[in-house]
Amino acid sequence: MSLARTRPSSRRVSPRLAALLGLLTLAAACAAEVDVEKLYTQSSSDDYEERLEATERLDQLVREKKTAPFAQGLRSKNAEFRVQSILKLMAIGDEASKQALVGELDLSRRFNVFYNPIRLLPVSTPADSRIMIARILRLNGGHPRAAQILSDTYGKEPDAAARTATLYALGALDDQKTVPTLLKALKDPDLGVVKAALEGLNQLGTPRVADTLIQGLSDPSEQVRANSASVLGGFSEKRTTEALIETVRRDSSEKVRLLALGSVPFAGGSETFQFILGVLRSPASSPEMKAKAAWGLRSLTNEDFGQDADRWARWHAAHRGKTGAP
């Protein structure tokens, strides 16, 4: 009796299972039918009808928020197809699309694209794709994992160019969680990396930048000290000027002293005239230091008396206190 009762029930369940399996199979088949690489190729076809059909199909996928085909397109061997997939995911802009994009921030996923939101570089310059991805994630509301992925990358790159791109990508996120890594990069041995870090920190309005660079003036590495001396001219503060002057007086490396002297007039303005003149007068100054001092005086005054310290002194005595004079 019990067996007789179960048979009708089994017959009633089986069609439902079969229908469900059929739907799953159909969905899988439909997903497999979406070949975005083929659609990208057709969208550039010389055949108008083919081009129109492919473009409409791609637009339909975006409207329907079909993330999976474009996520698959990110794995294409064709860089142009990867860029198109990135832009389609940007247009979708939901959580699934951002989840697909954030994985592209990994160092192993970088490739060159002709796209660059960093104003220091022209758009025509091939740039690391991670910069583009970071910018898109920011425009789509950000992603909690993005800053950590890029921060973990810094220091593992194969060269300075890749480190620079990592820093630009961090800056493109415009996320306060990137500040520790950007500050750390201010002591990178490559000046281009330091400038990329500064770009991101300035965008975020980070208050501790000058302090970190002043600390860099005491770093054991000559190159780190040189980089700090080079960029501190952009910080017009008394403490910055004092630190640069002390570096000119005390640093063991003439390379560092020259760079610090070059930054002094920009950091301290007209008040540094006498100090720079003193460097020019000093018998202990090398020819290179004297040349840099004369250059600094020209920067302050728009006058040119070469390395004639007496003429500089007379000019200063005659013009001191006048509008625009140091």
C-alpha positions as CSV (number, residue, x, y, z in Angstrom):
1,M,0.0,0.0,0.0
2,S,2.7,2.4,0.9
3,L,4.5,1.8,-2.4
4,A,1.3,2.3,-4.3
5,R,0.9,5.7,-2.7
6,T,4.4,6.9,-3.4
7,R,4.3,6.2,-7.1
8,P,1.8,8.9,-8.0
9,S,3.7,11.4,-5.8
10,S,6.9,10.6,-7.6
11,R,5.2,11.1,-10.9
12,R,4.0,14.5,-9.8
13,V,7.4,15.7,-8.6
14,S,9.5,14.5,-11.6
15,P,8.0,16.9,-14.1
16,R,8.7,19.8,-11.8
17,L,12.3,18.7,-11.4
18,A,12.6,18.2,-15.1
19,A,11.2,21.7,-15.7
20,L,13.6,23.2,-13.2
21,L,16.6,21.4,-14.8
22,G,15.4,22.5,-18.2
23,L,15.3,26.1,-17.1
24,L,18.8,25.8,-15.6
25,T,20.1,24.2,-18.8
26,L,18.4,26.9,-20.9
27,A,19.9,29.7,-18.8
28,A,23.4,28.1,-19.0
29,A,23.0,27.7,-22.7
30,C,21.9,31.4,-23.1
31,A,24.9,32.5,-21.0
32,A,27.2,30.5,-23.1
33,E,25.8,32.0,-26.2
34,V,26.9,35.5,-25.2
35,D,30.3,35.8,-26.8
36,V,31.3,39.4,-26.1
37,E,34.5,39.1,-28.0
38,K,32.5,38.2,-31.1
39,L,30.1,41.1,-30.4
40,Y,33.0,43.5,-30.1
41,T,34.4,42.3,-33.4
42,Q,31.1,42.6,-35.1
43,S,30.5,46.1,-33.7
44,S,33.5,47.2,-35.7
45,S,32.4,45.4,-38.9
46,D,32.2,47.1,-42.3
47,D,28.8,45.6,-42.6
48,Y,26.3,48.2,-41.3
49,E,23.6,45.7,-40.3
50,E,26.0,43.5,-38.5
51,R,27.6,46.4,-36.7
52,L,24.2,47.8,-35.7
53,E,23.0,44.4,-34.5
54,A,26.1,43.8,-32.4
55,T,26.0,47.3,-30.9
56,E,22.3,46.9,-29.9
57,R,23.0,43.5,-28.4
58,L,25.9,45.0,-26.3
59,D,23.6,47.9,-25.2
60,Q,20.9,45.4,-24.2
61,L,23.3,43.4,-22.0
62,V,24.2,46.7,-20.2
63,R,20.6,47.7,-19.8
64,E,19.8,44.2,-18.4
65,K,22.8,44.5,-16.1
66,K,24.3,41.2,-17.4
67,T,27.7,41.4,-15.7
68,A,28.9,37.9,-16.4
69,P,29.6,38.3,-20.2
70,F,31.7,41.4,-19.6
71,A,33.5,39.9,-16.6
72,Q,34.5,37.1,-18.9
73,G,35.6,39.7,-21.4
74,L,38.1,41.0,-18.8
75,R,40.0,37.7,-19.4
76,S,40.4,38.3,-23.2
77,K,43.9,38.2,-24.7
78,N,42.9,41.3,-26.7
79,A,43.6,44.5,-24.7
80,E,41.0,46.5,-26.6
81,F,38.3,43.9,-25.7
82,R,39.4,44.1,-22.1
83,V,39.0,47.9,-22.2
84,Q,35.6,47.6,-23.7
85,S,34.5,45.2,-21.0
86,I,35.8,47.6,-18.4
87,L,33.7,50.4,-19.8
88,K,30.6,48.2,-20.1
89,L,31.0,47.2,-16.5
90,M,31.4,50.9,-15.6
91,A,28.1,51.6,-17.4
92,I,26.3,48.9,-15.4
93,G,27.7,50.3,-12.2
94,D,26.1,47.8,-9.7
95,E,27.7,45.8,-7.0
96,A,28.3,42.8,-9.2
97,S,30.1,44.9,-11.8
98,K,32.3,46.6,-9.2
99,Q,33.1,43.2,-7.7
100,A,34.3,42.1,-11.2
101,L,36.3,45.3,-11.6
102,V,38.1,45.4,-8.2
103,G,39.9,42.2,-9.1
104,E,41.5,44.0,-12.0
105,L,43.5,46.1,-9.5
106,D,45.7,43.2,-8.8
107,L,49.3,43.8,-10.1
108,S,49.1,40.7,-12.3
109,R,46.1,42.2,-14.2
110,R,47.7,45.4,-15.3
111,F,48.1,46.3,-19.0
112,N,48.6,49.5,-20.9
113,V,45.6,51.6,-22.0
114,F,45.3,55.0,-23.7
115,Y,43.3,56.4,-20.8
116,N,44.5,58.5,-17.9
117,P,42.6,60.6,-15.4
118,I,45.8,61.9,-13.8
119,R,46.3,65.4,-15.0
120,L,50.1,65.3,-14.8
121,L,50.1,62.9,-17.7
122,P,48.6,63.4,-21.2
123,V,45.8,61.1,-22.3
124,S,47.9,60.1,-25.3
125,T,50.4,58.5,-22.9
126,P,49.9,54.7,-22.5
127,A,48.9,54.2,-18.8
128,D,48.6,51.3,-16.4
129,S,45.0,50.0,-16.6
130,R,44.8,50.0,-12.8
131,I,44.6,53.8,-12.9
132,M,41.5,53.5,-15.1
133,I,39.9,50.8,-13.0
134,A,40.5,52.9,-9.8
135,R,38.9,55.9,-11.4
136,I,35.9,54.0,-12.5
137,L,35.4,52.4,-9.1
138,R,35.5,55.9,-7.6
139,L,33.0,57.2,-10.0
140,N,30.7,54.2,-9.2
141,G,30.8,54.9,-5.5
142,G,34.1,53.1,-4.5
143,H,34.7,49.7,-3.2
144,P,35.9,48.7,0.3
145,R,38.6,46.3,-1.0
146,A,40.2,48.6,-3.6
147,A,42.5,50.6,-1.4
148,Q,43.8,47.4,0.4
149,I,44.5,45.6,-2.9
150,L,46.6,48.4,-4.3
151,S,48.3,49.1,-0.9
152,D,49.4,45.5,-0.7
153,T,50.9,45.8,-4.2
154,Y,53.2,48.7,-3.4
155,G,56.8,47.5,-3.1
156,K,56.2,44.3,-5.0
157,E,56.2,45.9,-8.4
158,P,59.0,45.0,-10.9
159,D,60.2,48.5,-11.5
160,A,59.7,52.2,-10.7
161,A,57.2,52.7,-13.6
162,A,54.9,50.1,-12.1
163,R,55.3,51.6,-8.6
164,T,54.4,55.0,-10.0
165,A,51.3,53.5,-11.6
166,T,50.3,51.9,-8.3
167,L,50.5,55.3,-6.6
168,Y,48.5,57.0,-9.3
169,A,45.9,54.3,-9.0
170,L,45.8,54.8,-5.2
171,G,45.3,58.6,-5.8
172,A,42.6,57.9,-8.4
173,L,40.5,56.1,-5.7
174,D,40.3,59.4,-3.7
175,D,40.0,57.3,-0.5
176,Q,41.4,58.3,2.9
177,K,42.4,54.6,3.5
178,T,45.2,55.1,0.9
179,V,47.0,57.8,3.0
180,P,49.4,55.5,4.9
181,T,50.7,53.9,1.7
182,L,51.0,57.3,0.0
183,L,52.9,58.7,2.9
184,K,55.2,55.7,2.9
185,A,55.9,56.2,-0.8
186,L,57.3,59.7,0.0
187,K,60.5,57.9,0.9
188,D,60.6,55.9,-2.3
189,P,64.1,56.1,-4.0
190,D,62.5,57.1,-7.3
191,L,61.5,60.8,-7.6
192,G,58.7,60.0,-10.1
193,V,57.1,57.7,-7.5
194,V,57.4,60.4,-4.8
195,K,55.7,62.9,-7.1
196,A,52.9,60.4,-7.8
197,A,52.4,60.0,-4.1
198,L,52.3,63.8,-3.6
199,E,49.6,64.0,-6.3
200,G,47.3,61.7,-4.4
201,L,48.1,63.2,-1.0
202,N,47.4,66.8,-2.3
203,Q,44.1,65.6,-3.8
204,L,43.1,64.2,-0.4
205,G,44.2,67.3,1.5
206,T,46.5,65.3,3.8
207,P,48.0,67.5,6.5
208,R,51.2,65.6,7.4
209,V,52.9,65.6,4.0
210,A,55.5,68.3,4.8
211,D,56.4,66.6,8.1
212,T,57.1,63.3,6.4
213,L,59.3,65.0,3.7
214,I,61.2,66.9,6.4
215,Q,61.8,63.6,8.1
216,G,63.1,62.4,4.8
217,L,65.9,65.0,4.9
218,S,67.4,62.9,7.7
219,D,67.0,59.5,6.0
220,P,70.1,57.3,5.8
221,S,69.5,57.0,2.0
222,E,71.1,59.8,0.0
223,Q,68.4,59.4,-2.7
224,V,65.6,59.7,-0.2
225,R,67.1,62.9,1.2
226,A,67.6,64.2,-2.4
227,N,64.0,63.5,-3.3
228,S,62.7,65.2,-0.2
229,A,64.9,68.2,-0.8
230,S,63.7,68.4,-4.4
231,V,60.0,68.5,-3.7
232,L,59.9,70.5,-0.4
233,G,60.2,73.7,-2.5
234,G,56.4,73.2,-3.0
235,F,55.7,73.8,0.7
236,S,56.0,77.5,1.6
237,E,56.3,77.2,5.3
238,K,58.8,78.5,7.9
239,R,59.6,75.0,9.2
240,T,60.2,73.8,5.7
241,T,62.5,76.7,4.9
242,E,64.4,76.1,8.1
243,A,64.8,72.4,7.4
244,L,66.1,73.1,3.9
245,I,68.6,75.7,5.1
246,E,69.8,73.3,7.7
247,T,70.2,70.6,5.0
248,V,72.3,73.0,2.8
249,R,74.5,73.7,5.8
250,R,74.9,70.2,7.2
251,D,74.2,67.4,4.7
252,S,77.2,65.3,3.8
253,S,76.1,64.9,0.2
254,E,76.6,67.8,-2.2
255,K,73.9,66.4,-4.4
256,V,71.4,66.8,-1.6
257,R,72.7,70.2,-0.7
258,L,72.3,71.4,-4.2
259,L,68.7,70.2,-4.4
260,A,67.9,71.8,-1.1
261,L,69.5,75.1,-2.1
262,G,67.3,75.0,-5.3
263,S,64.2,74.6,-3.2
264,V,65.0,77.3,-0.6
265,P,63.8,80.3,-2.6
266,F,60.5,78.7,-3.4
267,A,59.9,77.5,0.1
268,G,61.0,80.7,1.9
269,G,60.6,83.5,-0.7
270,S,62.3,86.9,-0.3
271,E,63.4,86.2,3.3
272,T,66.0,83.7,2.0
273,F,67.9,86.3,-0.1
274,Q,70.6,86.9,2.5
275,F,71.1,83.2,3.2
276,I,71.5,82.4,-0.5
277,L,73.8,85.4,-1.0
278,G,75.9,84.0,1.9
279,V,76.3,80.7,0.1
280,L,77.4,82.6,-3.0
281,R,80.0,84.5,-1.0
282,S,81.3,81.5,1.0
283,P,84.8,80.4,0.0
284,A,83.7,76.9,1.2
285,S,81.0,76.7,-1.6
286,S,81.9,74.6,-4.6
287,P,81.5,76.0,-8.1
288,E,78.3,74.0,-8.4
289,M,76.9,75.5,-5.2
290,K,77.8,79.0,-6.3
291,A,76.1,78.5,-9.6
292,K,73.0,77.2,-7.8
293,A,73.0,80.2,-5.4
294,A,73.2,82.6,-8.3
295,W,70.3,80.8,-9.9
296,G,68.3,81.1,-6.7
297,L,68.9,84.9,-6.5
298,R,67.7,85.3,-10.1
299,S,64.6,83.3,-9.2
300,L,63.9,85.7,-6.3
301,T,64.6,89.0,-8.1
302,N,64.3,88.5,-11.9
303,E,67.7,90.2,-12.0
304,D,71.0,88.7,-13.2
305,F,74.3,89.6,-11.8
306,G,75.8,86.2,-12.3
307,Q,78.1,85.2,-9.4
308,D,79.1,88.7,-8.5
309,A,78.2,88.7,-4.9
310,D,79.0,92.4,-4.4
311,R,76.6,93.5,-7.2
312,W,73.9,91.4,-5.6
313,A,74.6,92.9,-2.2
314,R,74.4,96.5,-3.7
315,W,71.2,95.7,-5.5
316,H,69.7,94.3,-2.4
317,A,70.7,97.4,-0.3
318,A,69.2,99.7,-2.9
319,H,65.9,97.8,-3.3
320,R,65.2,96.4,0.1
321,G,61.8,97.2,1.3
322,K,60.5,98.3,-2.1
323,T,57.5,96.6,-3.6
324,G,58.4,93.2,-4.9
325,A,62.0,93.4,-3.7
326,P,63.4,90.8,-1.2
